[in-house]
């Protein structure tokens, strides 16, 4: 009883019942039928009744299935030729299962094979004495479904290696077959190995966004995996330049099989790239959204099959082999230019459940794979059908899937969508297994948000921000992100303008909605600026729990003692626990949020500078550095706050560095109409849209930031102890100049530091600022070599920054981030 109570502590207190020992042997057969718990009175009158949730019982009875290594299809070769093809499916509640074999993705079955159950593990299997590689299959699963009755489901394999068009049939293949591998595949592992997670500098990129707008890519490959193999394209030149500057990883938005894009016959954007329409007009979004269900674009956060490549990015979705080979060609091409490859994976939900057409798991083992509420309905706190990775076989499916991507596709790192909905124990088990299988450290990062039915450990200890510390699994930190941008992810209406952040004018450059002559309001704004500066320092220090600094109230505090919306601002035990960012695919781009918050009179030159202040804070922060593709080209989505289904038009990238796509029409109404008055006023303002010169400046300045971070291990410290010993902040406390951040890093004795010390300065104000540091006078500080290079993007450090050695005074130009270095031990 104790174990049952522990596992289901989220359920209200009540009667605990147990199956009698003599009836235990009947459970497997009972679980294949309708099960109802009935409450009767002494005379047998039914007082109440309820369906049962059986997942925990299945885990207990079929515990041995958790150790099985070869679910799915397997082509077995013990000699020459191949001897047999095996099919294995976990379906313990099924009454009968058979495999239908097809010659191709269309047409009738060519064979039907009844499968046999391993009663101890609930595994159905069948072996065919021939090589079925290149053929397709589905399972017929006869199973009882609550509220429906006994059904026969024709369903694809949850462990599908690949599929045919629109995932209609699973594909038979041996992933080790030579025909499914690019040339030199075995030698194409990433050339840029990293020593620690904190060496990671990530560029988050959508496969279609990368090339669909790139005319230097052959027409057939635009928006496809193979675009990455065209090394002479503008897009690949962009990635190569970033890699040369210090980028380590490209993280691809979902490339597993998802359900939201038609894999055959999807409709391209109805608007030609050169179309000119009203910058703030609604015609564009109307045309785009009329075709949203039929077009070729979606972010892809609606998993269909977790472990097979997405077909819409392949040259031929009908051919199960093409997506395997071309995915590998993409990975190999990125590795060749010195970039590791990461995947955005989504194991927290599926696109469908129950008997819906695109439901897979629930049509095989009804009521098992998804997390249910107290009424037996599937939880949907993640906006889709939540999975229950706390259940043995769903947790196993997640681990097995990551194992396949890492071992068979050479994926180097993974970003877990809404990772806080996974158990910490399952993520740690995944981490151990994938590292052991690959013989290298596969970096894991994810969204550790704490919400929904699992919040605050209601069902299990989560893989969340406050629970993963010390695990080496990184979580995205919203601490500095919100301070830098202002406000939070849920801002709407006037708050999108009023909630100015550290880089876009809080107190020191008030916009129209914040200008005031009221002394009390001015004092409140000044206090907010001080708190924001403290929170930016929290991020720069890697959000380390026991790092101490002087805060704006003149108190020496541990970061864990600083409040962030009711949580500790410092939550990490080690820098590998933290991912720093100011922009990703969610919400408005940094350029667009700045379009809300910067005064409308802000010049395009200054808008570019503000963008790079945000990037600099990420680049200088301890932990993992994470950037959204296009942050370096002032990327705009025409102020779309949720572009997941907004088509190519609102998600474009321009590798000619000519346009950032601000002012290409009002964004889709569904998620943006409430802000249309604010949005349209800005989109119609020609003084906000950057020039090609602004974009080129930002591109070059961003690469300089990557070079600076790569130049010294002081920006990539690997332990909390090193951060506490080597990092200190100047210009703190109540008397600080709050628009200037000064960080000092001691490099003595640190391998790879390359400097005895360095100091970074971040001046967010629109005027130059001077800071006197008496402890640093009479030292031989010089600007970082990247600033001194003739090719440096930002010339202000050389032309306008000053260090007065005799007084220890540093002058930092307006809206500039820069680094001074000390080459010796003075």
Secondary structure, DSSP 8 states (H G I E B T S, - for coil): -HHHHHHTTTS-S-------GGGGGGHHHHTTS--EEEEE-TT--EEEEEE---HHHHHHHTGGGGG----EEEEE-SSSS--EEEEEEE-TTEEEEEEEEESSSSS-EEEEEE-EEETTTTEEEEEESS--TT-EEEEEEEEEETTTEEEEEEE--TT-S-BSGGG-SEE---TT-GGGS-TTGGG-S-SS--SSGGG-EEEEE-HHHHHTT-TTS-GGGTTSGGGGG-TTSHHHHHHHHHHHHT--EEEES--EEESSS-SSS-B--SS-TT----TT-SHHHHHHHHTTTTBS-----SEEEEEEE-STTSS-TT-HHHHHHHHHHHHHHHHHTT-EEEEEE--SEES--TT-TT--GGGTSTTTSB-B-TTS-B--TTSSEEB-TTSHHHHHHHHHHHHHHHHHS---EEEETTGGGSBHHHHHHHHHHHHHHHTS--EEEE-----GGGGGGSSS-BSSTTT-TTSS-EEE-HHHHHHHH-S-TT--TTHHHH---TTTTTTTT--TTT----HHHHHHHHHHHHHHHHHHHHHHTTTBTT-EEE-TTS-EEEGGGSEETTEES--BSSGGGEEE-S--SSSS-HHHHHHHHS-TT--HHHHHHHHHHHHHHHHHSSSEEEEETTGGGT---TT-S-GGGSHHHHH---TTSS---TTSS---HHHHGGGHHHHHHHHT-TTTS--HHHHHHHHHHHHHHHHHHHH-GGGG--SHHHHHHHEEEES-STTS-TTEEEEEEE-TT-TT--SSEEEEEEE-SSS-EEEE-GGGTTS-EEE-HHHHSTT-S--HHHHH-EEETTTTEEEE-TTEEEEEEE-S--
